[in-house]
Amino acid sequence: AGSSADARARTHADGAMAAARDRQGPLLDGPQQRTADLAESPEKYRLAVLKLSASFLMLFAGYNSAQGLQSSLNGAIGFVNLGVLYGTFSVLCVIAPALVQGLEARGYSLLPPLVISGIVYVCMISANAHAIPAEGQAGRTTFVVLNVGLSFLVGVMAPVLWTIQNMYVARCALCAASCSDDPEEMNRTTAAFNGIFFMFFQFAGALGTGTSTLVLALDNGGGSRTALFIVLGVLSLLGALGFLLIPQLPRSLAIPAMASEDQSRSRREVADGAAEQRSGGCSQTLRLAVSDLRMGLFIPLIFVNGCFLAFQFGDYPKTFVTETLGPNWTGPGLLVFYLTNSAASVMWGFLIQRKLVRIWTAFVLAFLVQLLVLVVLIISSFGAIPFFRKHYEFHEDGSSDVHTQWRLTALGKPEWWEFVAPLACAALSALGDAVYESLPPAVLQSFFRDERMVAAVANLKMWQSLGFMAQFIVGAAVKSLPVRLISLTVVFVAAFGALVVLEKRVASASGSEAPSEPCPEVDTSAARASGTTNEVKA
C-alpha cells in the first residue's frame, strides 16, 4: 500500500511538472521565439540571468558609487536625496506589480520599461557632476530642486526595474528547476540564480567605486567631481542600453511546490492566487503582507536590511571612513564592501547548492557577523576604543574639488593601524549583507511559486526601501551617532527574532521538511482563465 501511494504521488508530481512546463512556453530572444525544449538545456536560463546581470552590473556601477558618495559630497542634501528616492520607491512598490502585470497581459515586452528606468538613473547620476552651491550662493535652490527632483524620478522607476528583475530571475529559476525531479532542486536553483545576480550586482559597486577612486586620484585640476560623475554616467548609460540585448522575460505560471511546506497547499489556494492576480496587484501586495504569516515574519528582516544598507551607504562612509582616513579612502572603503559582497554572494550560493550549508545556517552566521560589527561601532562611538578617530571634517563650500571640502583636524593624518578597522568592518558587513540580499528573494520565490510571487517580490523591495528611507531620515534628524547605532542594533536583533519564529514555528527557509502526504494534483483551470498565457511581443 505504501509503495502504491508513493507511485501515485510520483505520477501526480510528474504530471503537474509536465503541465507546468507546457504552460511556461519557451524563452524568447528578441523577435524570434526559441523552440528548444525546456528539458534540453536548463543552462539557457542561467545564461539569460547572466545577461540580465551584466546589464545591471554596468547600470549600478555608476549608481551605487553616486549613492555612496551622496553624504560625503552633498552633506545634508545627500540624505534628503536618498530619503526622497527610497520613500517614493517604497510607496510605488505597491503599484509596480499591477503595472508590470498589466503590460505583460496586454502582450507588451517588458524590456522597454527596463531601458527607460535605466535612462532615469543616468540623469540622476549626471546631475551630481555640478556641486550644489553653499548656503547664500546663487543657484543653490535650482540645484537642490534638480537633485531632489531626479531622485524622486528614480524612486518612481526603480519599483518597475526591480519588479521585472525579480520576476525574470524567479521565472528562469522555476523553468530551470522544472527540468529536474529532485524535490529540493527549486530551493537550490533559486539560491544559485540569485547568488549569480547579486554577485554581478555587488561587483557593480566595486567597479564603480574603483573607477571613482582612480578618477579622484588622477584628476588634480580642481574639477575632480565633474569628471567623476561624467564617467559614472557613461557606465550607467551602457547598462541601460544593454537591456535591449537580453532575452525576453520567460512566461510562467505556478510550478507546484515540491518537498516543502508549500506542498501541503490545496488546489483552491492556487486558484485563489490566480484570482488575486486578476483583481489587481496593488491590493494583492498589501494583502500578502498581512494575510500570509511567512511574508509577515520575513518583513522585519527585509526592513532592517534596508536600514543596515542605508547606514552602510550613508553614515558609514562619511563617519567611519572619510572622517577617519580622508576623502581619498571613501572609494576604497566602498570598494572593499562591494568586492567582499560580490565574492560572498557567489560563495553562499555555491555552498547552499552543494548542500554544504543550509539556508538557515547562512542566516544565523550573517546575523552574528553583522551584530559584531554594530557592537564594535557602538563601543567606538563612545570613545572607548580608538579605532575611528576623527582626522578629517567636512566643509560645505560649494567647491567642485572633493579634496578641498575635507580638511585635516588637529589630530593630523591617521596612523597606519587606523586603516584596519574601517576596512575590516566594511568587509565583515558585506559578508553578512550578501546573505540578506541574495537569499530573501530566493526564499520568497520558493515560498510563493504561483501568481503571488510578483506580490512577494514587490513586498521585498517595498519594505527594503522603507528601511532605507527610515534610516536616511534618522541620519538627517538624529544628531547623536551612538543613539543611531543603538537603535539600529535593537531593530536588527528584533528582526532576527521574527526570522527565528518563521524558521522554527512556521516554515523552514531551507525547504527541507517533506510532507507525509502525496503532492495534490494542481488545478490549472483558474490560472489559464487569468489570461497570463498571452503571447509576449518582442
N, C-alpha and C positions, 0 to 999 in steps of 0.2 A: 504494500500500500504506500509505504514511504517513497520507494523508487518511482512508483507510478505518479505520485504527486510531484516529485522532482521533475519528472519528464514533462508533465503538463505545464509546470512553471517555466521550464526552459522553452517549451513551444510557445507559450504566451509571450515571453520576453523576446524571443527571436522574431515572432510575427510583428510585435509592436515596433521593434527596431527597424525591421524591413519596411514597415509602413511609414515610419518617420523618415527613412532615407528617401523613399519615393516622393514624399511631400516636400522635402527640402529643395529639391532642384539642384542643378549644378552651380558652380561658382561662375560668375560672369566676368569676362575680361574685355573691357571696352565695349564696342558694339557687337562683338561676337560672343556667342554663348559656348562655353566649354562643354563638351559632351562626354568627357571621361567619366566612367562610373566612380561613385564615391569610394567603393572598396578597392579601387585600382591603386590609389596612392593618396593616403592621408597627408603626405608631405606637402601637397599643393596648398593645403590650408595653412600649414606652418609658413610656407613661402609667402602667402598672402599677408599673414601677420607681420612678417619681416618687412615687406614693402610698406605697409602702413606705419610700422615703427620707424623706418628710415625717414619718412616724411615728418613725423613728429620729432625725430632727432634734430633735424635742421630748424624746424619752426621754433622749438623750445630751446635750442641753443642760444638764440637771441633773446627770447622772452625771459627764461629763467635767470639769465645774467642781469637783464634790466630790472627784474623783480628784486633780486638780491641786492642791487645797488640803490634801491629807492630810498631807504632810510639813511644810507651813508652819503648820498649826493643831494637829496632833496629835503632832508631834515623832516620836520613835522608834516610837510605836504606829501612826503613819500608814504607816511602812514595813512593819510587821508585817501590818496590814490588807491592804495591796496584795500582799504576798508570799503570804499565805494565799489571797487571791482568785485570783491568777493561777496559783498552784500547783495549786489544785483545778481550775481551768479547764483547765490543760494535761493533767492526768490524765484528766479526764472527756471530753475531746475524742475519746478512743479509743472511748468508749461511745456518744456522741451520735449518730453516723451510724446505728448499729443501731437505736437507739430511734426516731429520726425515720423511718427506712425502715419499721420495724415498724408504726408508727402509720399511715403512708400506705398500706401494703399491706393493712391491715385496713379501709381506707375512711374513716379519720377525717380531719377537717380539721386542718391544721397551724396554723391561726390561734389557737385557744385556748392552745397552748403559748407562742406569742409574747406573749399578754396576761399569762399567769401569770409569765413571765420578767420582763416589764416591771414588774409589781407588786413583785417581789422587789427590783429595782433601787430602786424608790421607797422601800421600807422601809429599805434600807441608807443612802440619802441622808438620810432624815429623822432617823435615829439620830444623825447628826452635829450636830443642832441644839443638843444639850446638850454643853458642853465636858467632856472627860474630866478628873476631879479629879486634882490633883497627887499625887505620892507622899506617903503618910501621911494623905491626906484621906479622909473617909468616902465610900463608894460607888465608889471607884476600880475595884475588882475587878469590880463589877457592870457598869460602863460599858465596861470593857475587854473583858469576855466578850461583851457585847451587840454591840459594834462588830466584833470578830473573828468572832463567830458569823454576823452578817449578811453580812460579806464572804465567808465560806465559802459561804453560800446563793447569793450572786450567782455565785460560782465554779461552783456546781452547775448553775445555769440558763443561764449565759452560753453554754456549748457548744451547747445546744439552740437558743438565739436565733440564734447566728451560723451554725450549720449550715443552718437554714432560710433565713436571709438569703442565704447563698451559693448555695444551691440555687435560690432564687427568681430572683436576678439572672441566674445562669447559664442557667436554662431559658428565661427571657424572651429572652436574647440568642440562644440556639440557635434559638428559634422565629422571631425576627425575621430572623436571618441566613438561615434556610432559604427565605425568600421571594425571595432573590436568587441568581443564578447566578454572581456574582462569586467567583472562587476564594479571595480573601483577605478576603471580607466577614466571616467568622466572627471573625477576629483583630481587625478594626477595630471590629466591633459589641460584642464583649466589652470591649474597651478603653473604648469610648464609654459603655456602660451602667455599668461600674464607675466611670468618671470622674464620671458623674452621681450615683451613690450616694455616693461619697466627697466630692463637693462638698457635699452636704447634711450628711454625717456630720461633716466638719471644720467646717462652718459652725455645727453644733450646739455645738461648743466655743466658737466666737466669740459665739454668742447667750448661752450660759451664763455665760461669763466677763464679757461686757458687762453682763449682769444683776447679777452678783456685784459688779462694780466700782461700779455705780450704787447698789446696796443699802448697801455699806460706806461710800460717800461721803455718803449721805443720813441714815443711822442713826447718830446721835451720842448715843443714850440709854443706852449701855452694854450693849445686847443685840443688837449687830450680827450676831453669829454665829447666834443663834437665828432672827432674821428672814431671814438669808441662806439657810439650809438649808430653811426652810419654803417660800420662793419656789422654790428649786431642786426641791424635792419635788413642788410643784404642776406645774411644767413637765414633769417626767418622767411624772407621772400622766396628763397629757394625751396624751403619746406612747404610753403603754401602752394606753390606751383607743382610740387611733387605729388600732391593729392590727385592731380589729373592722370597720373600714371599707375595708380594702384588698381587692382581688380575691383569690380563692383561688389557690393555687400551680398553675402550669401543669403538666400531666402531660407527661413527656418521656422517651423512650428515647434510644438513641445516634443522633446525626446523624453520618454519615461525615465524616471529616476531609478537607477539600478543599484541595489545593495546599499541603500542609505535610508534615513528616516523618511525621505520623500516617497519611498517605495510604498508606504502604507496609505498614501492619499487615494481617495476613491475617484472613480471616473467623474463623479459630479464636480469635484474640485477642479479638475482640468477643464471641464466645460464652463465652470464659473469663471475661470481665468480668461477664457475666450470672451465670455460675456462682458467682463470688466474692460477688456480691450476695446470692445465696441462702444462702451459707454463713455470713453474718453480717458486720456492719460492723466489729466490734471487731478481729478478726484482719486484716481487709482493710485497715484504716487503717495498722496497723503493717507489714503485708506490703508495701504500696505504697512505704513509706518506704525499705525495704531492697532491694526487688527491681527497682524502676524507676530507672534511672540519672538520668533527668530530674528525678524527685522528689528523689532523694538529693542531687543537686548544687544544687537550689533551696533545700533545707532550711537551709543555713548563712545565706543571705541573710535568710530568714524569721526565723530565730532572732535574728540580730543586729539586725534591725529592731525586734523586741520589746525587746531590750536598749536600743537607742537611744531608743525611746519612753518606756521606764521611766526612763531618765536625764532625758529632757525633762520628764517629769511629776513626778519625784522630786527629784533633785539640782539640776536647773537652776533651777526656780522659787525654791527656798529659797536656794541658794548663790550663784547668779549674778544673780538679780533682786531678791529680797526683802532679802538681806544688803547689797546694793549700793544699791538705790533706796528700800527701805522697804516696809511691808505694803500701802500703797495702790497699789503698782505690780505686785503679784503678778498681779492680774486683767488689767491692760493687757498685761503680758508674755505671758500665755497667749492673750489676745485677738489679739495680733499673730501668734502662731504659728497659731492656728486660721483667722484670716481669710486669711493667706497660703496656708495649706494648702488651704483651700476653693477659692480662686481658681486655685491651681496645679493642682489636680485637674482642673478644667474645661479649663484651658489645655493640659495634657499630652494629655488625651483628644481635644481639638479638633485639636491638631497631628498626632496619630497618625491620626485618622480622615480628615483632609485630606491625608494622605501627605506632610506637610511634615517630619515627624520619624519615624524608625523607633523601635520599642520599645527595641531595644538601645542606640541613641543616648541615649534618655532615661535608661536605667540608668547609663550612663557619666557623664552630666552630673550626675545626682543624687549619685553616688559622690564626684565631685570637690568638689561644694559642701559636702557633709557632712564630708568629710575636712578641708577648710579650716576649718570651724567647730571641729572637735576639736583641730586643731593650735593655733588661737588660744587655746582654753580651757586647753590644756596649758601653753603658754607663760605665760599669765596666772596659772595656779595656782602657778607657781614665783616669782611676783612680778616677772618680767622686764619686763612691761608693765603700767601702772596702769589697766587697763580695768575691773577688777572689785574695787575696794577695799571692805573691809567697814565699812560705815557703820552697820549695824544688827545686833543679836544677839537671839536668841530666848530667852525665859524662860518655862518651863512652870509657870505658877502656877494653872492651873485656871480662869482667867478666861473669861467669855463675850464679852469685848470684845477683838477682834483687835488693836486699837491699843495696848493695854497689855502684850501679850505680846511685842511687838517694841520694843526700846529703842535709842536712839542710842548709838553708841560715842564714843570721844574724837575721832574724825575729824570728827564733826559731819555736817551734811547734805551730800549729793553735789553736785558741781559740774554745770553744765548739760551739759558734754560727756560726762559719765559715763553719761548716759542712752542714748547712741548704741549702744555695744557690746552691752549686754544685749538691746535690742530688735532690732538688726540681726542678731545671731547667732540669735535666735528665728525671724526671718523666713527666713534662709538655711536653717536646719534644716528648716523647713516646706516650702520649695521642693523639697528633696530627698526629704523624707518623703512628699510627695504621690505621687511615683513609686513608692516602696517600699511604699505601702499600696494604691494603686489598680491598679497593673499586675500584681503577682504573682497576684492572683485571676484577672485576665483571661488571663494566660499559662497558668495551670493549667487553666482552663476550656477553653482551646484545645488544650492537650496531651491532656486526658482528656475526650473527648466521648461516652464511653459510661458504663456504670454505675460506673466508677471515679471519676467526677467528685466524688461525695459523699465518698469517702475522701480525695481530693486536697484538697478544701477543709477537711476535718477536720484533715488534717496541717498545713495552713496556720495554722489557729487554735491547734492544739496547740503547734507549735514557736514561734509568736509569743508565746504565753502562757508557755512555758518561758523564753523570753528575758526577758519581763517579770519573772518570778519570780527568775531568776538575778540580774538587775541590782538588784532591790529587796533581795535578800539581801546582795549586795555592798555596797549603800548602807548597810545597817544594820550589817554586820560589819566592813567595811574602813574605818578612820578616815581614812586618807590620801587626800585628794582627787586629787593627781597620780597615785597608783597606780590609782585607779578609772578615771581618764581614759585613761591609757596602756593599761590592759587592754582597755577598750572599743575603742580605736583599733586595737590589734593584731587583735582578733577581727573588727572591721569590714573591715580590709584582707584578711584571710584569706578571709572570706565572699565578698568580691567576686572573689577569685581563683577560687573554685569556680564563680562565675557566668560568668567568662571561659571556663573549661573547657567548661561547658554550651553556651555560645554558639558556640565555635569548633570543638568536637570532637564534640558530641552532637546538639543540636537548637537551632535558632535561635528565640529568643524572639519575633522578628518574624514567623516563619512564612512567610518569603519564598521559601524553596527549594522549587521544584516538582519532583516526581518525574518520571522519564523514562518510567515505565510507566503504562498506563491504571489508573484507580481501580477496584479489585476490587468486584464486587457484594457487598453486605453481606447475610450470612445472619442473618435476624432471628428464626429459629425459636426459638433458645435464649432470646433476650430476651423473646419472647412467653411462653415457658414459665415465666419467672421470676415471673410474676404481677404485674408492675409496671404493667399496663394497667388495673388495677382502677379503677372509678369512685371519685372522691373526694367524700365527703359534704360538703355545705355546712355 
